């Protein structure tokens, strides 16, 4: 019932269309039921009269029937067109709600769920739900009307014969109920298997450059074939179940006609039924059987829609782990002072990534984080905008616990430049303006100048309107990085996080980007995750994070004097550069 209530709420904005759809279904059902009755009246009255009277009456009957079927035409048109439009609008509303809810979910949800599966829920599942939303009430309503109408008339025509048919109908209902329970499980499995196929496709196509570079097309084909085969096996099970269901009900339909002929023949022989009434009885049995066939065909649609809606509600019922507190207030007039107060964090079912970290960064200062992979540097930064929630301690901005702030105001105050830049499909202008959607063209250009990318953009045939391709495939790594920096310039946050923003770039690109980052960092509180230690020598404080916590902290010169982990990392990089220079010198001579 809870699932049913959630489903029916999507009908509320379209109540007029819904009721009109049912009204048109009523008209179609009544017209279909009336034809055998009209024929019976003509047989018993009009056709037994004089020729002139028959011809005169049949003209009026023909006009009346024509009018009825004109009405039926428009009613059927409404059912087929506007009924489907109602279903499509409901599908659109569900897709909007699902997408909106996915935007609210925390990073932890995306850590555990595959994009392909989410795409399957947004596209395939919702299509099946919309078909159920349209055809479900309409088919049930028409079936109930026709079944009950035909049943009453059949009782009036011959009570004994109809009682026998009731027994067959009950057997058919029990059989259908039993088979439906089996099919429900199978169709749910269908949904899971097609999600697996979508996940495999999405994963392979997103990494197609890696696939081709390692010549692993055959391996990807094999992995896809495995998912595809499992889906095929699941479909085979569903079709076998449907085959047994349809064949069983087809047998019951045949049983109906067998009983009508045998029992009807006996009743005619006894004088309890006339042959013309048996013919009329058969006509109404056809009307009686029609909604049963409709419901049988509807069963597969119902099972698919039901399975899809269950998966749909599973997502909507997933509560975001990180939400605004009830008394949350906006972060206004940001100075940028940051304090990590005895902060601990661990992912689900894993050891602690951060353990009792206490750090204070004054407004406008720059703190650099260095250390081995897995030491918690990225996690340290991800906790500040509340992408993840601390499991111990607290983080403060300007003396206020970030959990007491609204997420929108908190994240608006923080700009992030990552190593793995995400470029949206669209133009360069679209991607820069993502930093502030209401920015003017001049503000976008100014941000590009600050990011050292303006001249390059102007050199392109379409300038700022140049299409960048999916994930920016038409741009180099350095160009994508500078667009990301321009995006943050446009956002103009008081707090900046630089997550290894230059680690994957060539020396020339790094030079341009380092200039941009230094310009971006001015008058902002900045946290830098550094791969190349030469870029953080001027940091106000350097924090060395390892899997055991804060191993060292201090300024560049002080940490070199300690001659610990930082000094070892720095000397390794410096010696590496020296070694490369000597090697090139020797090769030259």
N, C-alpha and C positions, 0 to 999 in steps of 0.2 A: 504493500500500500504506500509506503514511503517513496518507493521508486515511481509509482503511478502518480503521486502528487507532484513530484518534481517534473514529470513529463507533461502533465496537464497544464502547469503554469505557463508553458510556452504557447498555449492556445489563447491566453487572455488578451493579448493585443489584437488578435484576429478573430474575435468572437463573432463579428458580423459575417465574415467569410465562412467561418465554421458552421454557423446556424443556417446560412444560405445553402451551404454544401449539403447539409442534412435535409433541408427542405426540398432541394432538387432530387436528392436520393429518395425521399418520400414520394414525390411525383412520379419518378421512374418506376418505383415499385408498385404503386397503385395502378398505373397504366398497364404494366405487365400483368398484374393480377386480374384486371378488368376484361381483357380480351377473351379468355375462355368463357367468362360469364355472359358476355355479350353474344358470343357464338351459341351458347346454351339457350339463351332467351330467343334468339332467332330460330333455332332448331325446333323449339317447343311451341312457338307462337307464330311468328311472322311467316316462316317458310311453309307452314301448313295452311295458310290462307290463299286467297285468290291471287292470280298473276299480277293484276294491276296494283293491288295493295302491296304485294311484295316489292314490285319495281319502285313504287312511290316511297315506301318505307326505307328500302335499302339505300336510296339516294341520301336521305337524312342521316342514316347510319354511316354511310361513306364519308359525308362531310364531318360528322362528329368524330369518326376515327382519324380522319386527316388532321383535324384540329388537335386531337389528343397527341398524335405523333409529332406534330409541329412543336407542341409544348415539351414533349419528351426530348426532341432534338435540342432545344435551348437548355433544358435541364441537364442533359448529358454533356453538352458543351461546357456548361458552368462547372460541372463535376470534374471533367477532364482538364480544363484549362485553369480556372481559378482555384480549384482544389489543389492542383499541383503547385500553383503560385503560392498558396498559403503554406504548403509543405516546404517550398524553397525558402520562403521568408523565415519560417521557424528554423530551418537549417542554418540560415545566415545568422540568426540571433544566437543559436547554440555555438556556432563557430566563433562569433564575437566574444561570447562569455568564456569559451574555452581558451581562446588566444589571450584574452585579458587576464584570465586566472594564471595562465602559464607565465605571463609577465610578472606576476606578483610572487611566484614561488621562489624560494631561496636557492642559492647555488648548490646546496646539498641535494636538492631534487634532481638537478641536471647532472650532478656527479653520478647518480644512480640510474638515470634513465637515458635511453638512446633517442637521438633526434628522429630517426626513421620511425620509431614507435609512436612518437608524438605526432608526426606527419600523418601516420595511418589513422590516428584518432580524429585529426582535424578534417581529413578528406574522406576516406573510405567509410569510416564508422558513421559520420554525420550524414552521408548520402543515404545510407540504409535507414537511418533514423527518420529522415525527412519523408522517405517513401512510406514508412510505417505511420508517421504523423498524418499524412494525407489519406492513405488507403484504409488505415485501421478503423477509425470511427465510422467512416462511410460504408465500408464493406460489412462491418458488424451490424450497423443500423439497417442497411438494405436486406441483409440476410435474415435478421430477426423479423422484419416486416413481411418478407416474402414467405419465410417458413411458417410464421404464425398465421398469416392470411390463407396460405395454401392449406395448412393443417385444418383450420376451421371449416373451410369449404369441403375438404376431403371427409371430415367427420359428418358433415351434412349430407354428402353424397352417399356414403356407406360407412356406418359406424363400425361394423364388424371388421371389414377389411382394413380400416384405418388403425384399429387397435393392434392388429398384427404388425402393421408398419411401424407403430410406436416401439414395439419390442425390438425390431431390427435397428431402428434409429438409436435406441439406448445402447445396443451392442456396438454400434458404430462410434458413439461418443466415448464409451469406455476404451475401445481400441485406440482411438485418436489420443485420448489423454495419456495412455500408457506410452505410446510411441513419441509423443511430444516431449515427455520427460527425458527420453534418451537423446532426442535431437537437440534439446537446449544445451546439453553439455558439449555435443559435437560442434555446434555452431560457435560456441564460446572458444573452443579450441581452434576453429578456423580463424577467428580474429587474432588470436595469439600468434598463429603461424604466419599469417600475412604480415603482421607487424614485424616478425623476424625477417621476412623477405625484404620489406621496406628498409629495415635497419641495415641489412647487408648491402643493399644497393646504395643507400646514402653514404655509408662508411667507405665503400669502394670508390664511388665517384668523387667524393670529397678528397680522397687521397690518390686520385688517378695519376698525378705526376710522380708520386712515390712508387706506385705500382709499375708504371712504365720504366722508371729509372732502374728498378731492380729486376725488370723483365719477369714480373710475377703475374702476368695476365692469366696464365693457365691455372695458377694457384687460386686466384680470385674467382675464376670460373668454377673451380671445384667447390670452393666455399659457398658460392651462390647456388650451385646445383644441389648442395646438401640442404640448404634452407628451402629451396624451391621444391625438392622432393618431399620434404616433410609437409609442406603446405599441400602438395598434391595428394599425399596419403590422407591428410585430414579431409580434403575435399572429397576424396573417394569414399571415406566413411560417411560423410554427410549425404552424398548422393545415394549410397546404399541404404541409409536410413530413410531418406526421402522416397526411394523406390519401394521399400517395404511399406511405408506409410500410404503412398498413393495407390499401390497395388491392392493393399488390404481394403482401403475405402472404395476402390473400384469394384472389388468383389461384393461389398455390401450394397453398392448401387445395383449391381446385377441381381442380387438377391431380392431387391425391391421389385424389379420387373418380373422375376420368376414367381414371386408370391402373388403379384397382381394378376398374372395370366392364369395360374393354377387355381387360386382361391376365387378369383373373379369368375372363371369358367364354372366352378362348382356352384357359385351363387346364381349365375345365369341359369344353370341347369335346374336349380331349385325354384326358379322364378322370383328370387329375392333381389335381382339386379337385371336391368335391361342393357342390351349391347351398347346403345347410344350413351348411357350413363358411364359405362366402362371406358368408352372412348374419351369422354370428358374427364373421367377420373385419371386416365393416363396423361392428359394434357396438364392437369394440376400436379400430378406426380413429377412431371418434367419441371414445372415451376418450383416445386418442393425440393427437387434435386439440385436445381441451379444454384441456390445459395449455399448448399452443402459443398458443391464443387468450388464455389467462390471461396469459401472458408478453407477448403483443403489447399487451394493454391496460395491463399493468404498466409498459411501456416509458415512456409519457408521465409516469407517476407517478415512475419512477426518475429521469428526466431533470430533472424539477422539483425533486425532493428532492436530487439530486446538485448541481444548480446552487445551491440554497439552502444546502446544507451547506458548499459551497466559500466562499460569501460569509460564512457564519457563522464558519468557521475563519480567514478573512482578518482579522476583528476580533480573535478570540482570539489570533492570532499577532502582532498588533500590540503590541509591548512599550511600556509606559509610559516616557516619556522621563525622568521624575523618580520615583525610587524610593529607599527607604532604603538607605544603605550597609550592607555586611555587618556592620560593627562599630558601627553607629549606636546611640546611647544616648538616653535620654529627657532632655528639658529640664525640670529640676526646680528649685523655689525660684527662680522667675524674678525678677530685679531690673528688667530692661528696658533695659539699656544696649545701644545698637545702633551698629554701625560698618560703614560701606561702605568697603572698603579697595581702592582702585584698580579699581573695578567698571566693566566694559564689558558691553554687551549689544547683540545684533542679532538680529532675526527671520530666518527662513530666506530666503536670497537677497535680502537687503535691506541698506541702509546701516546703520551703527551708530546705535542709538537713544540709548544712553548710552556715553560714551567717557571712561574713566579718571576715574570719579567717586570722590572720597574725602570722606566725611562721618562725623562722630561725634556721636551724640545721647546725652546722659547720661540715666540712669534718672530717670523722672518729668518730663523736659523735653518741650516741645512744639516740633516743627519744622514750618514751613509751606513748601509748595512752590507757587510761582507761575510763570507763564510762558505763552507762546503754545501753542496746540494743536499736538501733534506734537513737543513739546519733551522728552517722556519722563517726565512726572510720574506717570501711571498705571503705566507700566512700572516706574518706580523703586519704587513701592509693591508691585507684583505680584511682584517678585523676593524680597521679604522672607519671605512665607510659601511661597516656592518654587513659585508657580504657573508660573513659567518659571525656567529655570536660567541663571545668569550665564555669559557666554561668556568672561569674563576677570575676574581679581581674586576677591575673596571678601567675604561678608557675615557679620558676627559678632554674636551676641547673648550678652551677659555674657562676652565673650571667647572664645566657642566658635563655630567655623564652622558655619553652619546645615546644611551638607551632612553634618556628623557627627552630626546630631540626627535622631531619628525624626520622620517627617512628622506623625504624630498629635500628638505632644507639642509640636512647633513651632507647628502651626496652632491647637492648643488655647490657646496663649499669646497669640494675636493675634485681635483683634476688628476687623471691617471694617464700616463704614457707607458705602454707595455712593449715588451720585446716582440711579441706576436701581435702585430697590429691587425685589427679587423677593419677592412674596407667594404662598405656596402655596395651592392650593385647599383649603379646610377652614375651621375656625373661627379666631377671633382668638386664642383660647387655644392652639390648635395651633401657630399661627405664632410666638407669643412663646416658647412652651416649646421651640421648635426650637433655641433658644440653649443649653438644657440639658434634655435629655429626661426626667431624673428629678426635675425641679423640682416643688415642692409648689404648690398653688393660691395659698397666701399669698405665696410667693416670686415667682410670676408676677405677682400684683397689685402687689407692691412694685416690681418692675421696671417695670410700667406707670405707677406713680406717678412714679417717677424720670424716665420719658420723657414726662411730662405728657399721658398718653393715658387714664389710669384713669377720670376723670370722664366723658369721651366714651363709653368702653366701657359704663359703667353706664347711660348714657342710652339705649342701644340696647335694643330689646324683649327680646332673648335674652342681653344682656350679653356675657360672655366666650365664650359658645357661639354667637355670631352668625356665620353663614356669610358669608365675604367675597367669594365668587365666584372665577372663574378669574383668576389673577394679581391678585387684590384689586380687581376692577372696581367693587365697591360702595363703595370707599373713595376719599377724595381723596388727592392727592399727599402732602399734609402728614400725613394720618392714617397712610398707609402708611409714611412715613419714621419716624414716632414708634414704630410697631410694630417696625420694624427696629432702632431704638435700644433699645427695651425688650428685644429679643432679645439684643443685645450686653450690656446691663446684667445679664441673667440669666447669660450666659456668664462675665462678670467676668474678662476677660483683663487681663494686665499691660501689653500693648502694644496700641495703638489706631491704626487707619488710617481717616481720614475723607476719602473721595474725593468732593469737591464736594457734600457732603451737603445743602447748603441752596441750591444755585445755581438750582434750578428751582421755587422756592416763592414764594408771595406774602409780603408783609411780615409779616402777622400770624402765619402759619405759621412763618416764619423766626424770629420772636421766641421762640415756644414751643420750637422745635427747638434754637435756639442756647442757650437756658437748659439744655435737656436735655443737649446736647453738652458744655457747660462742666462740668456735674455729672458726666458720664460721663468726662471727661478728667482729673478730679482724681486725683492719685497714680498716674497711668499715663503711660508714655512714648507720646507721640502724634505721628503724622505726619498733617498736614492738607494736602490739595490744595484750594487756595482759589480761588474764582471772585470772591467779594465780598471785597475786600481789607480792608474795615472789620472783618471778623470775626477777623483774625489779628494785630491790632496788638499784642497781648500775647504773641505767640509768642516763645519763647526765642531762636529763630533762624529767619530766612526765607531760603530758597534760591530764586534765580531761575534756572530751567532753560530753556534754549533749545536749538535743534537743534545748537548748537555747544558745548554743555556748560553748566557752571555759570558764568553770566554775572556774578552778584552774590550776596553772602551777608552776613547781618548782622541786627541788630534793626531794627524798623520805623523808629525815629527816625534811625538811622544811614543806612539806605538812602534815606530822603527827603533827607538832607543830600548824599548822593552825587549826587543829581539824575540818575539813570540810568534804566534800563528800569522798575524798580519804581516810582520816583517818577512816571514818565510814566503808567503804568497806574493808579496811585492817584489822580493828579490828573484823569485822564480820567473815572474813576468819580465822583469828588467833584464835578467840573464838571458831569457829567451830572445829578447829583442837584440841584445848584444851578439848572441850566437848567430842569429840570422844575418846581421850586418857583416860579421867576420866571414861567414860562409860565402856571402855574395862577393865580398872583397877577394877572397881566395879564388873563387870561380872566375872572376873577372881577369885575374892575373894568370 
